[in-house]
Amino acid sequence: MENVCGYLMKYTNLVTGWQYRFFVLNNEAGLLEYFVNEQSRNQKPRGTLHLAGAVISPSDEDSHTFTVNAASGEQYKLRATDAKERQHWVSRLQICTQHHTEAIGKNNPPLKSRSFSLASQSSGNSPGSQRRPSQNAISLFNVGHSKLQSVGKRTQLQPDHLVEVREMMSHAEGHQRDLIRRIECLPASGHLTSLDQDLLMLKATSMATMNCLNDCFHILQLQHASHQKGSLPSGTTIEWLEPKLPLPNHYKNGGDQNFAPEQNKPVAVREEPSISESGLLTREPEEINADDEVEDICDNKEDDLGAVEEQRSVILHLLSQLKLGMDLTRVVLPTFILEKRSLLEMYADFMSHPDLFISITNGTTAEERMIRFVEYYLTSFHEGRKGAIAKKPYNPIIGETFHCSWRMPKSDVASSMTASSSSQAIPDQASLPEPLNHVEADCYTVRFVAEQVSHHPPVSGFYAECAERKMCVNAHVWTKSKFLGMSIGVTMVGEGILSLLEHGEEYTFSLPCAYARSILTVPWVELGGKVNVNCAKTGYSASITFHTKPFYGGKLHRVTAEVKHNTSNTVVCRVQGEWNSVLEFTYSNGETKYVDLTKLSVTKKRVRPLEKQGPFESRRLWKNVTESLRDSEIDKATEHKRALEERQRSEERHRAETGTPWQTKYFIKEGEGWIYCDALWKTIPVTQPTE
């Protein structure tokens, strides 16, 4: 095996960015070394990784990045100049890693003697206990590796073999519990503390390892049972085991203690009065005075990378408790990853281009209206992301509401309508005059209201309307989060209905899934999945696909769509591009139109000042959490958040004890969905025009 050398970009926490470094793969020694530059190659390397037991992983962020995770827990995040160079480095590193891992595994002592030596090391008297953590980690890896080699040679597992494995795992579990106990008994301050980054990493890694081994042993038991019976019964599935230790108990130690809802800790902050204290009037719908609303000046930028890097050990500790596919609905996540707004307010950002929303009903034909709806739908996602980092909005508490509106000058809507026909290119919206100093009679008003209507499951209902154009949209969404390894997937369960009362048409639609990728480094958001839009009256439909990036190559944030007339099975429009960049619309007549989302003007929403909002409106409800996050006071934000969540739990217990059902304010449950109680179609008759 020849040595490999060359320049790569290395991500470093010292400057929170990428730096060029000269890397050398020493195949003979099984080392990956790096230097400041090629000229300093003869000097001592700036860093060295042992590749025995390492994992080499191409990143799903792009086609250039990959990571080297050493058995010691150290990680290099690297970036090549292109996909070809990345593949060259990854393949060479994997070959070297495999060679040295197997070489050490062959020289490993028998399992029984190694198990005994590990037991003796727990007393702290053996010379082996003086090894560095990285050496012990490699040794532990080799134990498991040689065991897998010997297991692979067996044709069938015998009962005595499973007993032997169970005994070994019991010894390992005892050592792991002893390790955690010793770490937690360390003082909170001093030379060596329970908050030490390396110790937290060791604690998280050991816990994750034992959980994984328990899962593997469960699978071996099922495999043994299938050998005895000949085959597994029909319908049998192999499920992942839940964590042996309950989640809440693992937040109490070290840096994680601030993120736990400790029941006995006194609340140090004063929140708004609870429902029982504030009376039943809080459940009555409010009449929002439009004159009280002013243009939103709040700008909560989400561009802070430091918090994620500084709290890396907390994330590692949290991940060690999770299982693939685990539902994260009831998992308490750290406060520092929160976005400074509620999920209800995030839904309002889908209306950031009210001109495109209003323009749907201006389509002269059913075909054009469907195409305009698809255009509005595809341009509604990019503004919902505040910056490139994936952060999580506040989980709304039950009864929380959010109100806002947009005013769009009629002249601006009219001009965009003229230019948005299927045969013309859309103009640069940034050059349009801003809607300033227009009297209300010259503006269209889009009104928005959202409410958290359920806690289990967490369902949000939202409604928007433009009464002047006789159009409204009603939707309910239930978010389900799952742990996917180095990603978190969020499924948006529910549907929305756009009603064009002037045309008597209803468009049903759903929302794509969202994924937070690379949660251990710099997390980012990706959309994925298929979405269908249907109009039963006109027979037009649209199929929209948000493409997740493939493992090798491919573009990020790609989306494709087809608008079809179902009766004739004719595709009238095709769309391709990126949902946060440029979209290309190609029509059946051969004409093409481009929409540059980066140049679309964003209309700011209008909201009432905090002092004029009710106690359960999002911004007033989460005011203390938002201010603490803005001031980087994470502990204080955590305490305010904990107080809100505890209040919600106590009120839920009170309702359960008294048998009092929850009463919503603005939405009524109909079947499986939720409908706005004062929807436009209830007050304005639906017309049936002829085209």
C-alpha positions as CSV (number, residue, x, y, z in Angstrom):
1,M,0.0,0.0,0.0
2,E,1.4,3.3,-1.1
3,N,1.3,6.4,1.1
4,V,-1.1,9.2,0.2
5,C,-0.5,12.9,0.7
6,G,-2.0,16.2,-0.4
7,Y,-3.9,19.2,0.7
8,L,-7.4,19.0,2.3
9,M,-9.6,21.5,4.1
10,K,-10.0,20.7,7.8
11,Y,-12.8,22.0,10.0
12,T,-11.5,23.5,13.2
13,N,-13.3,24.8,16.3
14,L,-10.5,27.3,17.0
15,V,-11.6,29.6,14.2
16,T,-15.0,28.0,13.6
17,G,-14.3,27.4,9.9
18,W,-12.2,25.6,7.3
19,Q,-8.4,25.8,6.9
20,Y,-6.1,24.2,4.3
21,R,-3.8,21.6,5.8
22,F,-1.3,19.1,4.3
23,F,-2.3,15.5,5.1
24,V,-0.2,12.3,5.0
25,L,-1.6,8.8,5.2
26,N,1.1,6.6,6.6
27,N,-0.1,3.1,5.6
28,E,2.7,1.3,7.3
29,A,2.1,2.8,10.8
30,G,-1.7,3.1,10.3
31,L,-1.7,6.9,11.0
32,L,-3.3,9.9,9.4
33,E,-1.1,13.0,10.1
34,Y,-1.5,16.6,9.1
35,F,0.8,19.6,8.9
36,V,0.4,23.3,8.4
37,N,1.8,23.0,4.8
38,E,3.9,20.7,2.7
39,Q,7.1,22.6,3.7
40,S,6.6,21.7,7.4
41,R,6.3,18.0,6.6
42,N,9.7,17.1,8.1
43,Q,8.6,18.7,11.4
44,K,6.4,17.3,14.1
45,P,2.8,16.9,12.8
46,R,0.1,19.2,14.1
47,G,-2.2,16.2,14.7
48,T,-2.3,12.4,14.4
49,L,-5.1,9.9,14.3
50,H,-4.7,6.1,14.8
51,L,-6.8,4.5,12.1
52,A,-7.1,1.1,13.8
53,G,-10.8,0.8,14.6
54,A,-11.7,4.1,12.9
55,V,-14.8,4.8,10.8
56,I,-14.5,6.7,7.5
57,S,-17.8,8.2,6.4
58,P,-18.6,10.4,3.4
59,S,-20.8,13.2,4.5
60,D,-24.4,13.8,3.2
61,E,-23.9,17.6,3.2
62,D,-22.2,17.7,-0.2
63,S,-20.0,15.6,-2.5
64,H,-16.7,16.9,-1.1
65,T,-16.9,16.4,2.7
66,F,-16.0,13.3,4.7
67,T,-15.2,12.5,8.3
68,V,-12.6,10.2,10.0
69,N,-13.9,9.0,13.4
70,A,-11.1,7.4,15.5
71,A,-11.7,4.7,18.1
72,S,-10.5,7.2,20.7
73,G,-13.5,9.4,20.0
74,E,-11.5,12.1,18.1
75,Q,-12.9,13.2,14.8
76,Y,-11.5,15.0,11.7
77,K,-14.0,16.7,9.4
78,L,-12.3,17.1,6.0
79,R,-13.2,18.4,2.6
80,A,-11.6,17.6,-0.7
81,T,-11.7,19.8,-3.8
82,D,-14.2,17.5,-5.7
83,A,-16.1,14.2,-5.5
84,K,-13.3,12.3,-7.3
85,E,-10.6,13.4,-4.8
86,R,-12.9,12.6,-1.9
87,Q,-13.5,9.1,-3.2
88,H,-9.7,8.6,-3.6
89,W,-9.0,9.6,0.0
90,V,-12.0,7.7,1.5
91,S,-11.1,4.4,-0.3
92,R,-7.4,4.6,0.7
93,L,-8.3,5.4,4.3
94,Q,-10.8,2.6,4.5
95,I,-8.2,0.1,3.1
96,C,-5.6,1.2,5.6
97,T,-8.1,1.1,8.5
98,Q,-9.3,-2.4,7.7
99,H,-5.7,-3.7,7.4
100,H,-4.6,-2.4,10.8
101,T,-7.8,-3.3,12.5
102,E,-7.5,-6.9,11.4
103,A,-3.8,-7.0,12.3
104,I,-4.4,-5.9,15.9
105,G,-7.4,-8.3,16.1
106,K,-5.3,-11.3,15.2
107,N,-2.9,-10.5,18.1
108,N,-5.7,-10.1,20.6
109,P,-5.6,-12.4,23.7
110,P,-8.5,-14.9,24.3
111,L,-11.7,-13.4,25.4
112,K,-11.8,-15.0,28.8
113,S,-8.4,-13.7,29.8
114,R,-9.2,-10.2,28.4
115,S,-12.5,-10.2,30.4
116,F,-10.5,-11.0,33.6
117,S,-8.0,-8.3,32.9
118,L,-10.7,-5.8,32.5
119,A,-12.2,-6.8,35.8
120,S,-8.8,-6.4,37.5
121,Q,-8.3,-3.0,35.9
122,S,-11.5,-1.7,37.6
123,S,-9.6,-1.8,41.0
124,G,-7.1,0.7,39.6
125,N,-4.1,-1.5,40.7
126,S,-3.1,-3.0,37.4
127,P,-0.6,-1.3,35.1
128,G,-3.3,-1.4,32.4
129,S,-5.4,1.1,34.3
130,Q,-2.7,3.7,33.7
131,R,-3.2,3.6,29.9
132,R,-4.6,6.6,28.1
133,P,-8.3,6.5,27.3
134,S,-7.5,6.3,23.6
135,Q,-5.5,3.1,24.1
136,N,-8.2,1.5,26.2
137,A,-10.8,2.4,23.6
138,I,-8.8,0.7,20.8
139,S,-8.3,-2.4,23.0
140,L,-12.0,-2.6,23.7
141,F,-12.8,-2.3,20.0
142,N,-10.4,-5.2,19.3
143,V,-12.1,-7.4,21.8
144,G,-15.4,-6.9,20.0
145,H,-13.8,-7.3,16.6
146,S,-12.1,-10.6,17.4
147,K,-15.3,-11.9,18.9
148,L,-17.2,-11.0,15.7
149,Q,-14.6,-12.9,13.7
150,S,-15.0,-16.0,15.7
151,V,-18.8,-15.8,15.7
152,G,-18.7,-15.4,11.9
153,K,-17.1,-18.8,11.5
154,R,-19.9,-20.7,13.4
155,T,-22.6,-22.3,11.4
156,Q,-25.1,-22.2,14.2
157,L,-25.3,-20.6,17.6
158,Q,-25.6,-23.1,20.4
159,P,-27.4,-22.3,23.8
160,D,-24.1,-22.5,25.7
161,H,-22.7,-19.8,23.5
162,L,-25.5,-17.5,24.2
163,V,-25.1,-18.1,28.0
164,E,-21.4,-17.2,27.6
165,V,-22.2,-14.0,25.7
166,R,-24.8,-13.1,28.4
167,E,-22.2,-13.6,31.1
168,M,-19.7,-11.4,29.3
169,M,-22.3,-8.7,28.8
170,S,-23.3,-8.8,32.5
171,H,-19.6,-8.2,33.4
172,A,-19.4,-5.3,30.8
173,E,-22.7,-3.8,32.2
174,G,-21.3,-3.9,35.7
175,H,-18.1,-2.1,34.6
176,Q,-20.1,0.4,32.7
177,R,-22.3,1.2,35.7
178,D,-19.3,1.5,37.8
179,L,-17.7,3.8,35.3
180,I,-20.7,6.1,35.3
181,R,-21.0,6.1,39.1
182,R,-17.3,7.0,39.4
183,I,-17.7,9.9,36.9
184,E,-20.8,11.2,38.6
185,C,-19.1,11.1,42.1
186,L,-16.4,13.5,40.9
187,P,-16.6,17.0,42.3
188,A,-18.3,19.7,40.1
189,S,-15.1,21.9,40.3
190,G,-11.4,21.3,40.6
191,H,-8.6,19.7,38.5
192,L,-10.8,16.7,37.4
193,T,-14.5,17.3,37.4
194,S,-17.7,15.4,36.4
195,L,-18.1,18.1,33.7
196,D,-14.8,17.2,32.0
197,Q,-15.4,17.0,28.2
198,D,-13.4,13.8,27.8
199,L,-15.3,12.1,30.7
200,L,-18.7,13.1,29.3
201,M,-17.6,11.7,25.9
202,L,-16.5,8.5,27.6
203,K,-19.8,8.3,29.5
204,A,-21.9,8.8,26.4
205,T,-19.9,6.4,24.3
206,S,-20.0,3.6,26.9
207,M,-23.7,4.0,27.3
208,A,-24.4,3.9,23.6
209,T,-22.1,0.9,23.2
210,M,-24.0,-1.1,25.8
211,N,-27.4,-0.2,24.3
212,C,-26.1,-1.4,20.9
213,L,-24.8,-4.6,22.4
214,N,-28.1,-5.3,24.1
215,D,-29.9,-4.9,20.7
216,C,-27.5,-7.2,19.0
217,F,-27.9,-9.9,21.7
218,H,-31.7,-9.6,21.3
219,I,-31.3,-10.3,17.6
220,L,-29.0,-13.3,18.3
221,Q,-31.7,-14.7,20.6
222,L,-34.3,-14.4,17.9
223,Q,-31.9,-16.0,15.4
224,H,-31.3,-18.9,17.8
225,A,-35.1,-19.4,18.2
226,S,-35.6,-19.4,14.4
227,H,-32.9,-22.2,14.1
228,Q,-34.7,-24.2,16.7
229,K,-38.2,-23.8,15.0
230,G,-36.9,-23.9,11.5
231,S,-37.9,-20.4,10.6
232,L,-39.5,-17.3,12.2
233,P,-43.3,-17.3,12.4
234,S,-45.1,-15.3,9.7
235,G,-45.4,-11.6,10.6
236,T,-42.5,-11.7,13.2
237,T,-40.5,-8.5,13.2
238,I,-37.2,-7.7,15.0
239,E,-37.7,-4.5,17.0
240,W,-35.0,-2.3,18.6
241,L,-35.1,-2.4,22.3
242,E,-35.8,0.7,24.4
243,P,-33.0,2.2,26.5
244,K,-32.4,0.2,29.6
245,L,-32.2,3.3,31.7
246,P,-35.0,5.9,31.5
247,L,-34.2,9.1,29.6
248,P,-35.0,11.7,32.4
249,N,-32.5,10.1,34.8
250,H,-29.6,10.8,32.4
251,Y,-30.0,14.6,32.4
252,K,-29.0,15.0,36.0
253,N,-25.3,14.8,35.7
254,G,-22.7,17.3,34.6
255,G,-23.5,19.9,32.0
256,D,-26.9,18.3,31.3
257,Q,-28.5,19.2,34.6
258,N,-29.8,22.5,33.2
259,F,-31.9,20.8,30.6
260,A,-33.9,18.6,33.0
261,P,-37.3,19.4,34.4
262,E,-36.3,18.8,38.0
263,Q,-39.5,18.5,40.0
264,N,-38.1,19.6,43.3
265,K,-36.2,22.6,42.1
266,P,-38.0,25.9,42.9
267,V,-39.1,28.0,40.0
268,A,-36.9,31.1,40.0
269,V,-38.9,33.0,37.4
270,R,-42.5,34.4,37.3
271,E,-44.5,33.4,34.3
272,E,-47.9,34.4,33.1
273,P,-50.9,33.2,35.2
274,S,-52.2,29.7,34.4
275,I,-55.6,29.1,32.8
276,S,-57.2,28.2,36.1
277,E,-55.9,31.5,37.6
278,S,-56.8,33.7,34.6
279,G,-60.4,32.5,34.3
280,L,-62.5,31.0,31.5
281,L,-62.5,34.3,29.5
282,T,-59.1,33.3,28.1
283,R,-60.9,30.5,26.1
284,E,-63.2,32.9,24.3
285,P,-62.2,34.0,20.7
286,E,-60.8,37.4,20.5
287,E,-61.6,40.1,18.0
288,I,-58.2,41.3,16.7
289,N,-58.2,45.0,16.0
290,A,-56.3,45.5,12.7
291,D,-55.5,49.1,13.6
292,D,-53.3,47.8,16.5
293,E,-51.1,45.8,14.1
294,V,-47.8,47.4,13.0
295,E,-45.1,46.2,10.6
296,D,-42.9,43.6,12.3
297,I,-39.5,44.9,13.3
298,C,-38.4,41.8,15.1
299,D,-35.3,40.2,13.5
300,N,-34.1,37.1,15.4
301,K,-31.1,36.1,13.4
302,E,-30.0,32.4,13.8
303,D,-26.4,32.7,12.8
304,D,-24.6,31.6,16.0
305,L,-22.4,28.5,15.4
306,G,-20.6,28.8,18.7
307,A,-23.3,27.4,21.0
308,V,-23.6,24.2,19.1
309,E,-19.8,23.6,19.2
310,E,-19.5,24.5,22.9
311,Q,-22.4,22.1,23.9
312,R,-21.1,19.2,21.8
313,S,-20.8,17.0,24.8
314,V,-24.4,17.6,25.8
315,I,-25.5,16.5,22.3
316,L,-23.3,13.4,22.5
317,H,-24.8,12.5,25.9
318,L,-28.3,13.0,24.5
319,L,-27.6,10.9,21.4
320,S,-26.3,8.1,23.5
321,Q,-29.8,7.6,24.9
322,L,-31.6,7.5,21.5
323,K,-32.5,4.6,19.3
324,L,-32.9,4.5,15.5
325,G,-36.5,5.2,14.7
326,M,-37.3,6.5,18.2
327,D,-40.1,9.0,18.4
328,L,-38.7,12.3,19.8
329,T,-42.1,13.8,20.6
330,R,-41.6,13.5,24.4
331,V,-37.8,13.8,24.5
332,V,-36.6,17.1,26.2
333,L,-34.1,18.7,23.8
334,P,-31.4,21.1,25.0
335,T,-32.4,24.8,25.0
336,F,-29.4,26.1,23.1
337,I,-30.6,24.5,19.9
338,L,-33.9,26.3,19.9
339,E,-34.9,28.9,17.4
340,K,-36.2,32.2,18.8
341,R,-39.8,31.8,17.8
342,S,-42.7,29.4,18.1
343,L,-43.7,26.8,15.5
344,L,-47.0,28.6,15.1
345,E,-45.1,31.7,14.0
346,M,-43.0,29.6,11.6
347,Y,-46.1,28.5,9.8
348,A,-47.0,32.2,9.2
349,D,-43.9,32.5,7.1
350,F,-45.5,30.4,4.4
351,M,-47.4,33.6,3.6
352,S,-44.3,35.8,3.1
353,H,-45.2,36.3,-0.6
354,P,-48.9,37.4,-0.3
355,D,-48.8,38.7,-3.9
356,L,-48.3,35.2,-5.2
357,F,-51.0,33.8,-2.9
358,I,-53.6,36.4,-4.0
359,S,-52.6,36.0,-7.6
360,I,-53.9,32.4,-7.6
361,T,-57.5,33.4,-7.9
362,N,-56.6,35.8,-10.8
363,G,-55.9,32.9,-13.1
364,T,-58.3,33.1,-16.1
365,T,-58.5,29.2,-16.5
366,A,-58.5,26.3,-14.1
367,E,-55.1,25.2,-15.6
368,E,-53.6,28.6,-14.9
369,R,-54.9,28.6,-11.4
370,M,-53.4,25.2,-10.6
371,I,-50.0,26.3,-12.0
372,R,-50.1,29.5,-10.0
373,F,-50.9,27.5,-6.8
374,V,-47.9,25.3,-7.5
375,E,-45.7,28.4,-8.0
376,Y,-46.9,29.9,-4.7
377,Y,-46.5,26.5,-2.9
378,L,-42.9,26.0,-4.1
379,T,-41.8,29.6,-3.2
380,S,-43.3,29.4,0.3
381,F,-40.6,27.3,2.0
382,H,-37.4,29.3,1.7
383,E,-38.4,32.1,4.0
384,G,-39.4,29.7,6.7
385,R,-35.7,29.0,7.3
386,K,-33.9,31.7,9.3
387,G,-30.3,31.2,8.2
388,A,-28.5,28.1,7.1
389,I,-28.4,26.4,10.6
390,A,-31.1,24.0,11.5
391,K,-32.6,25.0,14.8
392,K,-35.8,23.9,16.4
393,P,-38.8,26.3,17.0
394,Y,-40.5,26.3,20.4
395,N,-43.0,23.5,20.7
396,P,-46.3,25.4,21.1
397,I,-48.2,24.7,24.4
398,I,-51.8,23.8,24.1
399,G,-54.0,26.9,23.8
400,E,-51.2,29.0,22.4
401,T,-52.2,31.3,19.5
402,F,-50.5,33.5,16.9
403,H,-52.1,36.4,14.9
404,C,-50.7,38.5,12.1
405,S,-51.6,40.0,8.8
406,W,-50.1,41.3,5.5
407,R,-51.0,44.3,3.4
408,M,-50.3,44.1,-0.3
409,P,-50.9,47.2,-2.6
410,K,-53.3,46.2,-5.3
411,S,-51.1,47.8,-7.9
412,D,-48.2,45.5,-7.0
413,V,-50.5,42.4,-7.2
414,A,-51.9,43.6,-10.6
415,S,-48.4,44.2,-12.0
416,S,-47.2,40.7,-11.0
417,M,-50.4,39.2,-12.4
418,T,-49.7,40.7,-15.8
419,A,-46.2,39.4,-15.8
420,S,-47.0,35.9,-14.4
421,S,-48.8,34.5,-17.4
422,S,-47.6,31.1,-18.5
423,S,-45.6,32.5,-21.4
424,Q,-43.6,35.3,-19.8
425,A,-40.7,35.5,-17.4
426,I,-41.4,36.9,-13.9
427,P,-39.7,40.3,-13.3
428,D,-37.2,41.0,-10.6
429,Q,-39.6,41.4,-7.6
430,A,-36.9,43.2,-5.7
431,S,-37.3,46.2,-8.0
432,L,-41.0,46.7,-7.3
433,P,-41.9,49.6,-5.1
434,E,-42.4,48.8,-1.4
435,P,-45.9,49.0,0.0
436,L,-45.4,52.2,1.9
437,N,-47.9,55.0,2.6
438,H,-50.8,53.2,0.9
439,V,-54.2,53.7,2.3
440,E,-56.0,50.6,3.4
441,A,-58.5,50.9,0.5
442,D,-55.7,50.4,-2.0
443,C,-54.4,47.3,-0.3
444,Y,-55.4,43.7,-0.1
445,T,-55.2,42.3,3.4
446,V,-54.3,38.7,4.2
447,R,-55.2,37.7,7.8
448,F,-53.5,34.7,9.6
449,V,-54.4,32.9,12.8
450,A,-52.9,29.8,14.3
451,E,-53.7,27.8,17.4
452,Q,-52.2,24.7,19.2
453,V,-55.4,22.6,19.4
454,S,-54.0,19.4,20.9
455,H,-51.0,18.4,23.1
456,H,-51.0,14.6,22.5
457,P,-50.6,14.4,19.6
458,P,-49.2,17.9,19.1
459,V,-51.6,19.3,16.5
460,S,-51.5,22.9,15.2
461,G,-54.3,24.5,13.2
462,F,-53.7,27.5,11.0
463,Y,-56.0,29.6,8.8
464,A,-55.3,32.5,6.3
465,E,-57.8,34.5,4.2
466,C,-58.0,37.4,1.8
467,A,-61.7,38.4,2.1
468,E,-61.5,40.9,-0.8
469,R,-60.5,38.1,-3.2
470,K,-62.9,35.5,-1.6
471,M,-60.1,33.0,-0.9
472,C,-58.8,31.2,2.2
473,V,-56.6,28.3,3.3
474,N,-57.3,26.0,6.3
475,A,-54.7,23.5,7.5
476,H,-53.9,21.3,10.4
477,V,-50.4,19.8,11.0
478,W,-49.1,17.2,13.4
479,T,-45.3,17.0,13.6
480,K,-43.7,13.6,14.3
481,S,-39.9,13.6,14.9
482,K,-37.7,10.5,14.7
483,F,-34.0,9.9,15.4
484,L,-32.2,8.7,12.3
485,G,-28.6,8.4,13.5
486,M,-26.8,11.5,12.5
487,S,-30.1,13.1,11.4
488,I,-33.5,13.9,12.8
489,G,-36.5,13.5,10.5
490,V,-39.7,15.4,11.0
491,T,-42.9,14.2,9.3
492,M,-45.7,16.7,8.8
493,V,-48.9,14.7,9.2
494,G,-52.1,16.5,8.1
495,E,-53.4,18.4,5.1
496,G,-54.5,21.8,4.0
497,I,-57.4,23.1,1.8
498,L,-57.2,26.2,-0.4
499,S,-60.7,27.5,-1.2
500,L,-61.2,29.9,-4.2
501,L,-64.9,30.8,-3.5
502,E,-65.1,33.0,-6.6
503,H,-64.5,29.9,-8.7
504,G,-66.0,27.3,-6.4
505,E,-62.7,25.3,-6.3
506,E,-60.9,23.6,-3.5
507,Y,-57.2,22.5,-3.7
508,T,-56.1,19.9,-1.2
509,F,-52.4,19.6,-0.4
510,S,-50.0,18.2,2.2
511,L,-46.5,19.2,3.4
512,P,-43.1,17.5,2.8
513,C,-40.9,15.9,5.5
514,A,-38.0,17.9,6.9
515,Y,-34.6,16.6,8.0
516,A,-31.9,18.1,10.2
517,R,-28.7,16.7,8.9
518,S,-25.2,16.6,10.5
519,I,-26.5,17.2,14.0
520,L,-23.0,16.6,15.5
521,T,-21.3,19.4,13.5
522,V,-23.2,22.2,11.8
523,P,-26.8,21.1,11.4
524,W,-28.6,22.1,8.2
525,V,-32.2,21.5,6.8
526,E,-33.2,19.4,3.9
527,L,-36.8,18.7,2.6
528,G,-37.8,15.4,1.2
529,G,-40.8,13.3,0.1
530,K,-43.7,13.5,-2.3
531,V,-46.6,16.0,-2.1
532,N,-49.8,15.8,-4.1
533,V,-52.1,18.7,-4.9
534,N,-55.6,18.0,-6.2
535,C,-58.6,19.9,-7.4
536,A,-61.6,17.5,-7.7
537,K,-63.8,20.0,-9.5
538,T,-61.4,20.9,-12.4
539,G,-59.7,17.6,-12.6
540,Y,-56.2,19.1,-12.4
541,S,-53.5,17.8,-10.1
542,A,-49.9,18.3,-9.3
543,S,-47.2,15.8,-8.1
544,I,-44.3,17.5,-6.3
545,T,-41.2,15.7,-5.2
546,F,-38.6,17.1,-2.8
547,H,-35.4,15.2,-3.5
548,T,-33.0,14.4,-0.7
549,K,-29.4,14.4,-1.7
550,P,-27.9,11.0,-2.7
551,F,-24.9,9.6,-1.0
552,Y,-22.6,10.4,-3.9
553,G,-23.0,13.4,-6.1
554,G,-26.2,15.2,-6.8
555,K,-27.5,18.7,-5.8
556,L,-28.9,19.9,-2.6
557,H,-32.5,21.1,-2.1
558,R,-33.7,19.8,-5.5
559,V,-37.4,19.7,-6.3
560,T,-39.4,18.6,-9.4
561,A,-43.1,18.8,-10.1
562,E,-45.6,18.0,-12.8
563,V,-49.0,19.6,-13.3
564,K,-51.4,17.3,-15.0
565,H,-55.0,17.3,-16.4
566,N,-56.3,14.0,-15.1
567,T,-59.1,13.5,-17.7
568,S,-56.8,13.7,-20.7
569,N,-53.7,12.5,-18.8
570,T,-51.8,15.5,-20.2
571,V,-48.9,17.2,-18.5
572,V,-49.4,20.9,-18.9
573,C,-46.4,22.1,-16.9
574,R,-43.1,20.7,-15.5
575,V,-41.0,22.3,-12.8
576,Q,-37.4,21.7,-11.7
577,G,-34.8,23.5,-9.7
578,E,-34.1,24.2,-6.0
579,W,-36.7,25.2,-3.5
580,N,-34.4,27.8,-2.0
581,S,-32.8,29.1,-5.2
582,V,-34.1,29.1,-8.8
583,L,-37.1,27.3,-10.2
584,E,-37.7,26.6,-13.9
585,F,-41.2,26.3,-15.2
586,T,-41.7,24.6,-18.6
587,Y,-45.1,24.7,-20.2
588,S,-46.8,22.5,-22.8
589,N,-46.5,25.1,-25.5
590,G,-42.7,25.1,-25.1
591,E,-42.4,28.4,-23.2
592,T,-40.1,28.6,-20.1
593,K,-40.1,30.9,-17.1
594,Y,-37.6,31.2,-14.3
595,V,-38.3,32.3,-10.7
596,D,-35.3,33.4,-8.7
597,L,-36.4,33.0,-5.0
598,T,-33.4,35.0,-3.8
599,K,-34.8,38.1,-5.6
600,L,-38.4,37.7,-4.6
601,S,-39.3,40.6,-2.2
602,V,-40.5,39.4,1.2
603,T,-43.6,41.3,2.6
604,K,-43.1,41.7,6.4
605,K,-46.0,40.6,8.5
606,R,-48.0,43.0,10.8
607,V,-48.3,42.1,14.5
608,R,-49.6,43.8,17.6
609,P,-47.1,45.0,20.2
610,L,-46.5,42.6,23.1
611,E,-48.5,44.8,25.5
612,K,-51.6,44.5,23.3
613,Q,-51.3,40.7,23.0
614,G,-53.1,38.2,25.2
615,P,-51.2,36.0,27.7
616,F,-51.4,32.9,25.4
617,E,-50.2,34.5,22.2
618,S,-46.8,33.1,21.1
619,R,-44.6,36.1,21.4
620,R,-45.8,37.2,24.8
621,L,-46.0,33.6,26.0
622,W,-42.3,32.9,25.1
623,K,-41.1,36.4,25.7
624,N,-38.7,35.5,28.6
625,V,-37.3,32.5,26.7
626,T,-36.7,34.6,23.6
627,E,-35.0,37.5,25.5
628,S,-32.7,35.1,27.4
629,L,-31.7,33.3,24.2
630,R,-31.0,36.7,22.5
631,D,-28.8,37.6,25.4
632,S,-27.1,34.1,25.3
633,E,-28.3,33.3,28.8
634,I,-29.0,29.7,28.2
635,D,-29.6,28.7,31.8
636,K,-32.2,31.4,32.3
637,A,-33.9,30.5,29.0
638,T,-34.0,26.8,30.1
639,E,-35.6,27.8,33.4
640,H,-38.3,29.9,31.7
641,K,-39.0,27.1,29.2
642,R,-39.2,24.5,32.0
643,A,-41.7,26.7,33.9
644,L,-44.0,26.9,30.9
645,E,-43.8,23.2,30.3
646,E,-44.4,22.4,33.9
647,R,-47.4,24.7,34.0
648,Q,-48.8,22.9,30.9
649,R,-48.4,19.5,32.6
650,S,-50.0,20.6,35.9
651,E,-53.0,22.0,34.0
652,E,-53.3,18.8,32.0
653,R,-53.3,16.8,35.3
654,H,-56.0,19.2,36.7
655,R,-58.3,18.7,33.7
656,A,-57.8,14.9,33.9
657,E,-58.7,14.9,37.6
658,T,-61.8,17.0,37.2
659,G,-62.9,15.4,33.9
660,T,-62.8,18.8,32.2
661,P,-62.4,18.6,28.4
662,W,-60.1,21.1,26.7
663,Q,-61.9,23.9,24.9
664,T,-60.3,25.4,21.8
665,K,-60.6,29.0,20.8
666,Y,-60.6,29.3,17.0
667,F,-60.8,25.7,15.6
668,I,-63.4,23.0,15.7
669,K,-62.6,19.3,15.2
670,E,-64.4,17.8,12.2
671,G,-63.6,14.1,11.6
672,E,-59.8,13.8,11.6
673,G,-59.2,17.5,10.8
674,W,-59.6,20.9,12.4
675,I,-61.6,23.7,10.8
676,Y,-61.5,27.4,11.6
677,C,-64.7,28.3,13.4
678,D,-65.3,31.5,11.3
679,A,-64.0,30.4,8.0
680,L,-64.7,32.6,5.0
681,W,-66.9,29.9,3.2
682,K,-69.3,30.1,6.1
683,T,-70.0,33.8,5.5
684,I,-69.5,34.2,1.8
685,P,-71.6,32.0,-0.6
686,V,-69.6,29.8,-3.0
687,T,-70.2,30.9,-6.6
688,Q,-70.3,28.5,-9.6
689,P,-68.9,30.5,-12.5
690,T,-68.9,29.1,-16.0
691,E,-65.6,29.3,-17.9
